Amino acid sequence: MMPSVKIVVINYTEKTESTAQHLYYSKKLVASASYMLEEQVKKAIDEIRPQIQAHGGDVEFVDIQEGIVKVNLKGACAGCPMSQMTVKEGIQSYLKDKIPEVKSVEAVQ
């Protein structure tokens, strides 16, 4: 291989490896941030759980995507006509105050 061609190949390889490493670490950073956000949400839900349990219900974290938290209401809350109010005025208000990344909370089954 001619010296100038060898340099081009080496430079291309170094840039490709650098880009691949950057992409790898970027994905790892995003995954870490998502995990930390999920842990914050779970902790906040644990903080309000006693108030919900005092009324015979319970709340379980299901998922969070793009700032939308999904929860499952259990016990007395599952069939309660006021469950939507519990989700929006109780759980959502608390989570949004505590964690700015939370946009809304939805009940799922």
Sine and cosine of phi, psi and omega as CSV:
sin_phi,cos_phi,sin_psi,cos_psi,sin_omega,cos_omega
0.00,0.00,0.67,-0.74,0.00,-1.00
-0.95,0.32,0.54,-0.84,-0.04,-1.00
-0.81,0.59,-0.68,0.73,-0.03,-1.00
-0.92,0.38,-0.59,0.81,0.04,-1.00
-0.93,0.36,-0.63,0.78,0.01,-1.00
-0.88,0.47,-0.66,0.75,0.01,-1.00
-0.90,0.43,-0.68,0.74,0.02,-1.00
-0.88,0.47,-0.70,0.71,0.00,-1.00
-0.90,0.44,-0.69,0.73,0.01,-1.00
-0.90,0.44,-0.71,0.70,0.02,-1.00
-0.88,0.48,-0.68,0.73,0.03,-1.00
-0.88,0.48,-0.70,0.71,0.00,-1.00
-0.89,0.46,-0.70,0.72,0.01,-1.00
-0.89,0.45,-0.68,0.73,0.00,-1.00
-0.91,0.41,-0.65,0.76,0.01,-1.00
-0.90,0.44,-0.70,0.71,0.02,-1.00
-0.91,0.42,-0.65,0.76,0.02,-1.00
-0.89,0.46,-0.69,0.73,0.02,-1.00
-0.91,0.42,-0.68,0.74,0.01,-1.00
-0.89,0.45,-0.68,0.74,0.03,-1.00
-0.90,0.43,-0.68,0.73,0.02,-1.00
-0.87,0.50,-0.70,0.71,0.03,-1.00
-0.89,0.46,-0.69,0.73,0.02,-1.00
-0.86,0.50,-0.75,0.66,-0.03,-1.00
-0.94,0.34,-0.53,0.85,0.07,-1.00
-0.90,0.43,-0.70,0.71,0.03,-1.00
-0.90,0.44,-0.63,0.78,0.00,-1.00
-0.91,0.41,-0.65,0.76,0.02,-1.00
-0.91,0.42,-0.68,0.73,0.03,-1.00
-0.90,0.45,-0.69,0.73,0.02,-1.00
-0.88,0.47,-0.65,0.76,0.01,-1.00
-0.91,0.41,-0.68,0.74,0.03,-1.00
-0.90,0.44,-0.65,0.76,0.04,-1.00
-0.89,0.45,-0.67,0.74,0.02,-1.00
-0.89,0.45,-0.68,0.73,-0.01,-1.00
-0.90,0.43,-0.65,0.76,0.03,-1.00
-0.90,0.44,-0.69,0.72,0.02,-1.00
-0.87,0.50,-0.67,0.74,0.01,-1.00
-0.91,0.42,-0.62,0.78,0.05,-1.00
-0.89,0.46,-0.69,0.73,-0.01,-1.00
-0.90,0.43,-0.72,0.70,0.01,-1.00
-0.86,0.50,-0.66,0.75,0.01,-1.00
-0.90,0.44,-0.69,0.72,0.01,-1.00
-0.90,0.43,-0.64,0.77,0.05,-1.00
-0.89,0.45,-0.65,0.76,0.06,-1.00
-0.88,0.48,-0.53,0.85,0.01,-1.00
-0.94,0.35,-0.56,0.83,-0.02,-1.00
-0.99,-0.11,-0.16,0.99,-0.01,-1.00
-0.80,0.60,-0.68,0.73,-0.02,-1.00
-0.85,0.53,-0.59,0.81,0.02,-1.00
-0.92,0.40,-0.62,0.79,0.01,-1.00
-0.95,0.31,-0.64,0.77,0.02,-1.00
-0.92,0.39,-0.47,0.88,0.03,-1.00
-0.90,0.44,-0.34,0.94,0.03,-1.00
-0.97,-0.24,0.23,0.97,0.07,-1.00
1.00,0.05,0.18,0.98,-0.02,-1.00
-0.90,-0.44,-0.16,-0.99,0.08,-1.00
-0.33,-0.95,0.32,-0.95,0.03,-1.00
-0.74,-0.67,0.66,-0.75,-0.03,-1.00
-0.79,-0.61,0.75,-0.66,0.08,-1.00
-0.93,0.36,0.71,-0.70,0.03,-1.00
-0.93,-0.36,-0.80,0.61,-0.10,-1.00
-0.22,-0.97,0.27,-0.96,0.18,-0.98
-0.63,-0.77,0.78,-0.63,0.04,-1.00
-0.63,-0.78,0.81,-0.59,0.03,-1.00
0.79,0.61,0.63,0.78,0.06,-1.00
0.99,0.12,-0.01,1.00,0.01,-1.00
-0.98,-0.19,0.90,-0.44,-0.03,-1.00
-1.00,-0.02,0.74,-0.67,0.05,-1.00
-0.94,-0.35,0.77,-0.64,0.00,-1.00
-0.78,-0.62,0.36,-0.93,0.06,-1.00
-0.89,-0.45,0.85,-0.52,0.05,-1.00
-1.00,0.04,0.67,-0.74,-0.05,-1.00
-0.80,-0.61,0.12,-0.99,0.05,-1.00
0.90,0.44,-0.65,-0.76,-0.03,-1.00
-0.88,0.47,-0.45,0.89,0.00,-1.00
-0.93,0.36,-0.46,0.89,-0.09,-1.00
-0.87,0.49,-0.61,0.79,-0.04,-1.00
-0.93,-0.36,0.11,0.99,-0.08,-1.00
-0.97,0.25,0.72,-0.69,0.04,-1.00
-0.91,0.42,-0.30,0.96,0.00,-1.00
-1.00,-0.08,0.12,0.99,-0.08,-1.00
-0.88,0.47,-0.59,0.81,0.02,-1.00
-0.90,0.44,-0.61,0.79,0.05,-1.00
-0.92,0.38,-0.62,0.79,0.06,-1.00
-0.87,0.49,-0.68,0.73,-0.02,-1.00
-0.92,0.40,-0.77,0.63,-0.11,-0.99
-0.98,0.20,-0.76,0.64,-0.08,-1.00
-0.99,0.12,-0.42,0.91,-0.01,-1.00
-0.99,-0.16,-0.95,0.31,-0.12,-0.99
-0.91,0.41,-0.77,0.63,-0.04,-1.00
-0.88,0.47,-0.72,0.70,0.00,-1.00
-0.86,0.52,-0.70,0.71,-0.01,-1.00
-0.90,0.44,-0.74,0.67,-0.04,-1.00
-0.91,0.42,-0.66,0.75,-0.01,-1.00
-0.91,0.41,-0.60,0.80,0.05,-1.00
-0.92,0.40,-0.63,0.78,-0.09,-1.00
-0.99,0.12,-0.57,0.82,-0.11,-0.99
-0.75,-0.66,0.97,-0.23,-0.07,-1.00
-0.86,0.51,-0.43,0.90,-0.02,-1.00
-0.95,0.32,-0.27,0.96,0.00,-1.00
-0.98,0.20,0.83,-0.55,0.02,-1.00
-1.00,-0.08,-0.65,0.76,0.00,-1.00
-0.33,-0.94,0.18,-0.98,0.04,-1.00
-0.78,-0.63,0.70,-0.71,0.02,-1.00
-0.80,-0.60,0.62,-0.78,0.09,-1.00
-1.00,0.04,0.73,-0.68,0.06,-1.00
-0.78,-0.62,0.25,-0.97,0.03,-1.00
-0.93,-0.37,0.00,0.00,0.00,0.00
